[in-house]
Amino acid sequence: MSGWEAQPCVARGGAGVYLPRVSRETDIETLPILIAPDTRLKTKAKPVAAGDDARLRDLVPRMFATMYKAPGIGLAAPQVGVGLRVAVVDLMRDDSPDPITLINPEVVAASAELALREEGCLSLPGHYADVERPARVKVRFLDQTGAKREIEADGLLAACLQHEIDHLNGVLFVDHLSALKRNMILRKLAKEQKAKERA
């Protein structure tokens, strides 16, 4: 299905909003993605409240459009300069859209077992590193309909959910690395961004 199909949503507090059904084929305007070390990426986001309905109607579709265009598999609101606890995820397994809207997500359980996985980030373009995180997590959130949901995830989805929730807490994947590795990546990224600005 192409374009966006509105569907009813009830946000926390009972306020009615409409959030879109998502498709990768859309002409919705994208948002600029902040690049580290932008200080807004290090600020903890505020919980979404009932009064944020109108903002969500505009924000969520544009976040999905931005993520798909980048392309990426996850995007958090702070990455587009919005300090709300909202993230979108779509692993696009088998090239089939499977979008997830996460409003006020929180990790409520995590395995003692850890897993090492290479991660990248749209806010640190072109840079990757192995990050160790809990192998399995349970995440509680409100979905695009305003319903309370839980996801139990492992593998790539577990890593992606933790990565995006980190963004909502002002944490980047490089913050899980040693100071040496983190500084090497940030210095290289800053050099690349300066070169782009001069070009």
N, C-alpha and C positions, 0 to 999 in steps of 0.2 A: 504494500500500500504506500502510495506517495503522499506527500503533504502532511498536514496536521489535522487531526480530528478531535474536536473538543469533547471532553467528558466531564461529568460533574465530580466535584471533589469537596469533601468537608474537612476543613482544617481544624486544628486544635482550637477548642473554644466554641466549636459549632458554626463558625463562619463559613459560608459557602463560597467556593472559588471554582474556576475552571482551569485545569491544566491539560496540555495536549497529549494525545497519543503520538508516539514518536516515529519518525521515519528518517532514514539517512538522506532521502531525496527531498530537499526542501530549499526554499529561497529565503528562509528566515535569516535576518541579519546576524552575523556572528559578533563575538565580543573579543577585544584584544586580550591576549593572555599575558599576565605579568611574568617577567623573567627575574630570577634571583640575581642579585640580592635585594630586590624590592622589599622594603620593610613591611608592606602590607601582607606579605607571605608569612611573616613571623608573628602576626597578631591573631589571637584566639577569636574565633567567630562567635557571634551571639546566637542563642537559640531562636528558631523561627517561632513567631507568635501569631495569633489570629489576625492582628493588624497588618501582617505582611502579605495577606492574600493577593492584593493587586500586584505587588512586586514579584511574587512567585509566578503569576500568570505570564509576566513578561520574561522573567529570568530563566525559568527551567527550559523552555523551548530553545532559547538562545544558547544556553549552556550545552544542550545536546548538539545543536547545529555546529557550535564551535568545536566540540570534542570530535565529531565525525569529520569535520573539515581538516583538522590538524594533521593527520588523524591520531586519535588516541583511544584508550579503552576506559578512561576515567577522568573526571574533572570535578574539582571542588570550587564552590563559589568564591573563596578568597583568591583563587588563581585568576579570576576575572575582576578582581577589585571589589567584591561584595562580601561584607563581613557577616554573612548568615551561615548557619549550619545546614548547608544543602550541598549534596554531591550527586553526580550522575555517573552511571557505569553501564557499559555494554561490551562484553567480551567478544561479541560477534563471532561466536563459534560456528564453523561451517558456513561462514559468511551470511548467517541469518541473524537479523536484529533481535536482541533480547534486552531491551533497555530497562534499567532499574533507576528509579528516582528515590533518593535517600534524604529524608527530611528529619533533622535532629537525630542522626544515627549515633549509636553508642555500642561499643563492644561490651557484652554482658558476660561472656565466658571465653576463655582461650585455653588451648591445650598446653601442657607442659612441654610437649614435643615441639621442637623448633624445625624450621625449614629454611634453607638458603636458596634464594632466587634472585636472578638479575632483574633490577628495576631501572626504569627510566622515568622521566617526568616532563610534561609539556612546559613546565616552568624552568627546566634545565635542559633545553633542547640539545640532542646529540650526545648526551652524557649518560653513562650507565655504570652500575656497580652492583655487586652482590650484597643483598641485605638479608639478615637473619630475623625472622619473625615467628610467632606461634604458627604451627602448621595448620591448625584448625581454629576457627572462631565462630561465635554466635553473635550476630549483630541485630539489635532491636532498632526500629525506625518507623516513621510514618511514610507511606508510599504516596504516589501521585493522587490517589483518591482520598487521602487523609486517614486511611485505615492503618491500625497498628500492625506491624509485620515483624517477623524474625527470619533471619537467614542463617542456616548453619552451612559454613563453607570450608572447603579445603583447596589446596592447589592454587592456581592462578587467581581465582575469585577471592580466596581468603587474603592473599597478598594485596590485591587491588583494593578491597574494602578497607584494610588496615592503612594502606597508603593514603586513600582519600580522607579517612577520618583523621589521620595525622595532620593533613592540610588544615582541617577545621580547628586543630589545636595549635596551629602555627609551627608545625614540624615538617621538615622536608626529608626526603629519603637519605640525603647526604648527612643529616644529623645522626643517623644510625652508624655512620662510618667513623673511623679513627680521625682525629684532628688533621693528621697529615693528608690522608686521602681526600677528606672534605675540602681542605684548603686548596689542594691541587686542582680539583674539579672546579671550584668557584673562581680561582684565578684564571684558569683556561677559559671558562665561560665568559668572564669579564673581558678578556682579551678579544674573544670572538665577537662579542657584542660591540665593542669599540670599533673593530674592523668593519662591521656591517654599517655602523653609523657613518663612517668615513667614505664608504663606497657609494 
